[in-house]
Amino acid sequence: MATLLLLRHAKAEPGSGPDERRPLSGTGRDQAGRVAEHLRNRRPDVVLCSAAVRTQQTWQRLAYGLADHGIEVAGIEVVVLESLYRASPRAVLAAVSEYGGDAGVVLVVGHEPIMSMTAAALAGPGSREAGTHVVAAGLSTASLAVIEVDSPWHEVDSGHARLVEVLHTPA
């Protein structure tokens, strides 16, 4: 069984320029580092990260947090993709299919509403009802949807996975 982690970026500064250039706020930097608590037993093998500044900063702070917990991050494959900014759930799944390979855990660092839409689309039989309600309402900043997948990454499709948990990181 493989695990797909869908993470909404941490809290960003208010916009005053191109949206994709917005950095994390001070609160967001702290929040991103604390996401590592949720991944202590789910070290990603592959990270797919939107090209937006705030998503890349979220991953960087998360990686520091993992390292602080003694988790090796040097071997994690990180792929920054323009296609994940303003993506559709189908585009997220295409990226996972292309880059997932034989990874046991894939982490996607992206944006709303795409992260919650992707989680909702994948949630099939066996998904936790409470989790499906949360993703239907949308993921707050630095929230993580944990999805279990029984098929190879290239076969993952809507309704064929289990949403097992939604983890929040308070601001």
N, C-alpha and C positions, 0 to 999 in steps of 0.2 A: 504494500500500500504506500502511495506517495502523498505528500502534503503540499497544497498550494496555499500560500499566505498572501492575502490581498491587504496591503497597508495604505491607508490614506496618509499623505504627508502630514507632518506636524504643523502647528500654528505658524502662519506666515504674517509678515508685515502687511499693513493695508496697502492697496495698490496706488501707485503714483507713477506709472510708466507701463511698459509692456508686461502683461500678466505673467508670462513665462520667466520674467527676470526678478520676480518678487522673492526676497530671501526670507528665511525663517526669522521670527521675532525672538527676543531673548527667552520668552516663555516656550516658544517652539523648539529652541535648541535644547533646553532642559527636558522637555517632553520627549523629544526624539531619542535622547540618551536613555531615558527610562523605558522605552519600548523594548530594550534589550532584556528586561525582566521576563517578558512574554516569550522570548526566543531562547531562553537558556537551555531548553530541551528540544529545540527545533532549529538548530543551526542551518541556515540556508546553504545549499550547494551552489545555487545560481540565484543572482539578483537581477531582475529586469527593472530598470529605473527610467522613468520619464526624463526627458532632457531639461525640464524646467529646473531652475535654480533651487527652489524649495524642496523638490523631491530628492535631488542629489545631496543637498545638505542634510535632509532627513536620514538618508542612508549613511552618510559619513558619520553623523553623530551616533546613530544606531551601532555602527561598526565599532566606534570607540567604546560604547557601552558594553558590547559583547566582549571586547578585549579586556575591559576592566573586570569582567566576570571570569577571566581566564579561558575564554573561548577563542580558538585560533580563527582569524579572519583572513589571513594571507592567501589561503587556497580557494577562497570563494570567488567564483567567476561573476564579474559585474558587467552587465551590458546596458549601456545608456541608449535609449531609443526615442527618437523624435516621434515615432508613431504612437507612443503611449500618451502623448499630450493631446487632449481632445479625441481620444480613441473611443471606439465602440467596444462592447463586450466581445464581439467577434474578433476585433483586432487584438485584444488582450489575449484571447485564447490562441490566436495565430502566433503571437510572439512566444507564448508558453510552449506551443507545439514545436516551433522552430528552434528554440534555445534550451528547452528542458532536458533533452537528451535522456540520459539514464539517472538524472538527479533524483534524490529522494525527497528533497524539499526545495521548492521554488518560491521565492519571494518577489512579488511585484509591488513596487512603490509608485503609486499613482495618485489620481485625483478623483474627486466626487463630481458628478454622480457615478462615474464609471466603475469605481471599485465596488460600490454597493450593487450596482446593476449587474456586474459580472458575478458577484456572489449569489445574488438572487437567481440569475439565469442558471447557474450550475447546481443550485440546491435541489436535489432530487429526493427520492424516498430515503428515509433514515435521517434526514436533516432535523436538527433541533428546532422546534417550533419557535422558541424564544429568539433564537438567532435569526430566523427568517423574518420575524417582526422587526428586529433591529435593522437589518439591511434594507427592508422595505421603506423604513423611515430615513435611511441614509446614515453613513458612517461619520462620526465626529472626527476631528483632527486626531491623528496618531492612533486611530482605531484599527484593529486587525481582525479580518475574517479568516478563520482557519477552516480549510476545506480538505476533506480526505478524498482521494481519487484511487480507484482500483484498476484503472486501465493505463496504458502508456500515455505519455503526454500528448502524442500526436492523435490519440483517439478521444481525448477529453471533449465532451460536448454538453450542451445545455441539458439539465435535468439528470445528468449521469455522475453526480458526485454528492457528497454529504457535507453540508455546512454543520460543523460540530461545535463551533465556539465563535463568539465575537468578544474580543478583548479590548477594553478601553484604557487609555492612558490619560489621566486627568491633566488639564493644563496647569 
